Amino acid sequence: MTETETEFDTPWKDILEVYFEEFIGFFFPDAHRQIDWTQGYEFLDQELQQVVQDAELGRRLVDKLAKVYLLEGTEAWVLIHVEVQSQRESEFSQRMFVYHYRIYDRYKIRIASLAVLGDESRTWRPNQFTQELFGCEINFRFPVIKLLDYQQRWSELEASRNPFATVVMAHLKALETRNQANERKESKLTLIRQLYERGYQREEIINLFKFIDWMMILPTELEAEFEQELIRYEEEKRMPYITSIERRGLERGLERGTRQGLLEAIELDLEFKFGSEGLSVLPEISQLENVNQLREILRALKTANSLEEIRAVYRLDDDSPN
């Protein structure tokens, strides 16, 4: 499966929401030092949707809007754009400008627009939008992080305990091993072993594993090998955080073959792979009586990149016998 077939947006959105402060600290340390993190932060998804719904400029990316408080005591908003696909977008700078001014026009609040580029072009580094006519000039500049630059800073990534060091390594390895399945399997195992070696707690390991697992999808036969090696490694470490709960829960559901067992396994994998959003389809799936169809959903969850792929499975004809 190539990266053009892999949806990178969802894992980035999920990990950004879980580790927003760490995201700012890793990529934009100057901004991080000016924010009063003791007052918390709030994602403003509804506000962002209201200002961009009639301003679609090309493909939607990972766009997040967050409210923070500065150490000086004032409120500010941070608009995050993450370009995570492998291709460049010609109207990216224009979109940055349009979203920025629309938010300001509606809410009259100070905004910082920040961008992270995960594409494969070393020369594409859009950081401004300019326009001039008859002496009237607009020059909108914004900070940009290029993930490819971290290829030259690999030792720093390996030494960092910030979760976004792992995120960057997984993203770069996903691009690097696009057509090298065996190398991807080994890189994936290496990244996961590092989670344990860094002393992360169970929740952190599971959060980052979900990101790595989604970014670095393997062919079916190599996925089976990967799982076996992961099981052996966790048994050696005596820390079966991943395999004993999430993975083995799915296996139990398949082995038991009962409707209830399959539903429990599906619930585990939906939350494991898609987070709380994944559970939104559980009420629909729970209405299904066809055990064979539940098995198909469970199998599809291993390689599905979106909830729409899961919905397509249970929206098919389910008139076959249980």
C-alpha positions in Angstrom: 0.0 0.0 0.0 1.5 3.4 -1.0 1.3 6.5 1.0 -1.1 8.0 -1.6 -3.5 5.3 -0.4 -2.8 6.0 3.3 -4.7 8.6 5.2 -2.1 10.5 7.2 -4.5 13.2 8.3 -6.3 11.3 11.0 -3.3 10.1 13.0 -1.8 13.6 12.9 -5.1 15.1 14.2 -5.4 12.6 17.0 -1.8 12.9 18.2 -1.9 16.7 18.0 -5.0 16.8 20.2 -3.5 14.5 22.8 -0.1 16.3 22.9 -0.8 19.8 21.9 1.5 21.4 24.5 4.3 19.0 23.5 3.6 19.9 19.8 4.1 23.6 20.4 7.2 22.9 22.6 8.8 20.7 20.1 8.3 22.7 16.9 7.8 26.2 18.2 9.7 26.6 21.4 9.7 30.4 21.4 5.9 30.4 21.3 5.8 27.7 24.0 7.7 29.9 26.4 5.2 32.8 26.0 2.1 30.7 26.8 0.8 30.2 30.3 0.2 26.5 30.2 -1.1 26.4 33.8 -4.4 27.9 32.5 -4.8 25.1 30.0 -6.0 25.4 26.4 -9.2 24.7 24.4 -9.7 23.5 20.9 -12.1 25.6 18.9 -13.3 23.2 16.2 -16.7 24.8 15.8 -15.3 28.3 15.5 -12.8 27.1 12.9 -15.5 25.3 10.9 -17.7 28.5 10.9 -15.1 30.7 9.3 -13.8 28.2 6.7 -16.9 26.4 5.5 -17.4 28.8 2.6 -13.7 29.3 2.0 -12.5 25.9 0.8 -9.2 26.3 -1.0 -8.2 23.0 -2.4 -7.9 19.8 -0.3 -8.6 20.2 3.5 -5.6 19.3 5.6 -5.0 19.0 9.3 -6.3 22.3 10.5 -6.7 23.0 14.3 -7.6 26.1 16.2 -6.7 26.4 19.8 -7.3 29.1 22.5 -4.4 29.7 24.8 -3.4 32.3 27.4 -0.2 34.2 27.3 2.0 34.8 30.3 1.3 38.6 29.9 -2.3 37.8 30.8 -4.1 38.1 27.5 -6.0 35.5 25.4 -4.6 34.5 22.0 -5.6 31.9 19.4 -3.2 29.5 17.7 -4.1 28.3 14.2 -2.2 25.1 13.2 -1.9 23.9 9.6 -0.2 20.5 9.0 0.4 19.4 5.4 1.0 15.7 5.9 0.6 14.2 2.5 3.5 13.5 0.1 2.5 16.2 -2.5 2.8 19.9 -2.4 -0.2 22.3 -2.6 0.1 25.4 -4.8 -2.5 27.4 -2.8 -1.2 26.6 0.6 0.1 30.2 1.4 -3.2 31.7 0.2 -5.2 29.3 2.4 -3.0 30.3 5.4 -3.8 34.0 4.7 -7.5 33.5 4.1 -8.1 31.5 7.2 -6.1 34.0 9.3 -7.9 37.0 8.2 -11.4 35.3 8.3 -10.8 34.3 12.0 -9.6 37.8 12.8 -12.5 39.5 11.0 -15.0 37.4 12.9 -13.5 37.3 16.4 -11.1 40.3 16.5 -8.5 38.2 18.4 -4.8 37.9 18.0 -3.9 34.9 16.0 -0.6 33.0 15.3 -0.7 30.8 12.2 1.8 28.0 12.3 2.6 25.4 9.6 4.3 22.0 9.6 5.1 20.5 6.2 5.5 16.7 5.8 5.8 16.5 2.0 8.9 15.1 0.2 10.0 18.3 -1.7 13.1 19.9 -0.1 12.5 23.1 -2.0 8.8 23.7 -1.3 8.8 25.9 1.8 5.9 28.4 1.5 6.1 30.9 4.3 4.3 34.0 3.0 1.5 35.3 1.0 2.0 38.6 -0.9 -0.1 40.8 -3.1 0.5 44.3 -4.5 -1.4 46.7 -6.7 -1.0 50.5 -7.1 1.2 50.7 -4.0 -1.3 48.8 -1.9 0.6 45.8 -0.5 -0.1 42.7 1.6 2.7 40.7 3.1 1.6 37.9 5.4 4.4 35.8 6.8 4.1 32.6 9.0 6.5 30.2 10.6 7.1 26.9 8.8 8.6 23.6 10.0 9.8 21.2 7.4 9.9 17.6 8.6 12.5 16.6 6.1 15.0 18.8 7.9 14.9 16.3 10.8 16.6 13.6 8.7 19.8 15.4 9.4 19.0 15.6 13.1 18.1 11.9 13.7 20.4 11.6 16.8 18.5 14.5 18.4 15.2 12.8 17.7 16.4 9.6 19.3 17.6 11.4 22.4 14.4 13.5 22.9 11.6 12.4 25.2 9.1 14.7 23.6 6.5 12.5 21.9 6.7 14.5 18.7 10.3 13.2 18.2 8.7 9.8 17.8 6.0 11.3 15.6 8.5 12.8 13.3 10.6 9.6 13.1 7.5 7.6 12.2 6.4 10.1 9.6 9.8 10.1 7.9 10.2 6.4 8.0 6.8 6.0 6.5 7.9 8.1 3.6 11.3 6.4 3.3 9.9 2.9 3.3 6.9 3.5 1.0 8.0 0.7 -1.4 10.1 -1.3 1.0 7.8 -3.4 3.1 10.5 -5.5 4.9 12.5 -2.3 5.8 9.2 -0.7 7.1 8.5 -3.7 9.4 12.0 -3.4 10.9 11.8 0.4 11.3 8.3 0.0 12.9 9.7 -2.5 15.4 12.7 -0.3 16.2 10.4 2.7 16.9 8.2 0.7 19.2 11.1 -0.7 21.1 12.4 2.8 21.6 9.1 3.7 23.3 9.9 1.1 26.1 13.6 2.0 26.2 12.7 5.7 26.8 10.7 4.7 29.9 7.3 5.9 28.6 4.3 4.9 30.7 1.6 2.6 29.4 -0.7 5.4 28.2 2.1 7.2 26.3 3.2 3.9 24.7 -0.3 3.1 23.5 -0.9 6.6 22.2 2.3 6.6 20.2 1.9 3.1 19.0 -1.5 4.0 17.5 0.3 6.8 15.5 3.1 4.5 14.4 0.8 1.6 13.5 -1.4 3.9 11.4 1.4 5.6 9.6 3.4 2.5 8.8 0.8 0.0 7.5 2.2 -3.4 6.5 1.1 -6.0 4.0 -1.0 -8.7 5.7 1.7 -11.4 5.8 4.3 -9.0 7.3 1.7 -7.6 9.7 1.4 -11.1 11.2 5.2 -11.4 11.5 5.3 -8.0 13.1 2.7 -8.9 15.7 4.5 -12.1 16.6 7.8 -10.2 17.1 6.0 -7.5 19.1 4.4 -10.2 21.4 7.9 -11.7 22.0 9.4 -8.4 22.7 6.7 -7.4 25.2 7.0 -10.7 26.9 10.8 -10.2 27.3 10.2 -6.8 28.8 7.4 -8.1 30.9 5.3 -5.1 29.8 2.6 -6.3 27.5 0.9 -2.9 27.2 -0.1 -3.4 23.5 -0.4 -7.0 22.7 -2.0 -8.3 25.9 -4.9 -5.9 25.8 -5.7 -4.5 22.4 -4.3 -7.1 20.1 -5.1 -10.2 22.1 -8.6 -8.8 22.8 -9.2 -8.9 19.0 -7.8 -12.5 18.8 -10.2 -13.6 21.6 -13.1 -12.1 19.8 -12.2 -14.1 16.6 -11.5 -17.3 18.5 -14.8 -17.1 20.5 -16.7 -16.4 17.4 -19.8 -15.3 19.4 -21.7 -12.2 18.5 -20.9 -10.6 21.8 -17.3 -11.6 21.6 -16.9 -10.1 18.2 -18.7 -6.9 19.2 -16.3 -6.5 22.2 -13.3 -7.0 19.9 -14.7 -4.5 17.4 -15.2 -1.9 20.1 -11.6 -2.4 21.3 -10.2 -1.9 17.9 -12.4 1.0 16.9 -11.2 2.9 20.0 -7.6 1.7 19.6 -7.4 2.8 16.0 -9.7 5.8 15.7 -9.9 7.0 19.2 -13.2 8.3 20.6 -14.4 9.1 17.1 -14.3 5.4 16.2 -16.9 4.6 18.8 -19.4 6.8 16.9 -20.2 3.9 14.6 -20.6 1.3 17.3 -24.4 1.8 17.8 -24.9 1.0 14.1 -22.6 -2.0 14.2 -24.3 -3.3 17.4 -27.6 -3.6 15.4 -26.1 -6.2 13.1 -27.1 -9.8 13.8 -25.0 -11.4 11.1 -21.9 -12.9 12.8 -20.1 -13.4 9.5 -20.5 -9.7 8.8 -19.1 -8.8 12.2 -16.1 -11.0 11.4 -15.6 -9.1 8.2 -15.7 -5.8 10.1 -13.1 -7.0 12.5 -10.8 -8.1 9.7 -11.3 -4.8 7.8 -10.3 -2.9 10.9 -6.7 -4.2 10.6 -6.1 -2.3 7.4 -8.8 0.3 7.2 -7.7 3.9 7.1 -11.0 5.6 7.7 -14.4 5.0 9.3 -16.0 5.2 5.9 -14.1 2.0 4.9 -15.7 0.3 7.9 -19.1 1.7 7.1 -18.8 0.3 3.6 -18.4 -3.2 5.1 -21.5 -3.3 7.1 -23.6 -1.4 4.6 -23.1 -4.3 2.2 -25.8 -7.0 1.8 -26.2 -8.7 5.2 -28.8 -11.3 4.2 -26.4 -14.2 4.3 -27.0 -16.7 7.2 -25.2 -16.3 10.5 
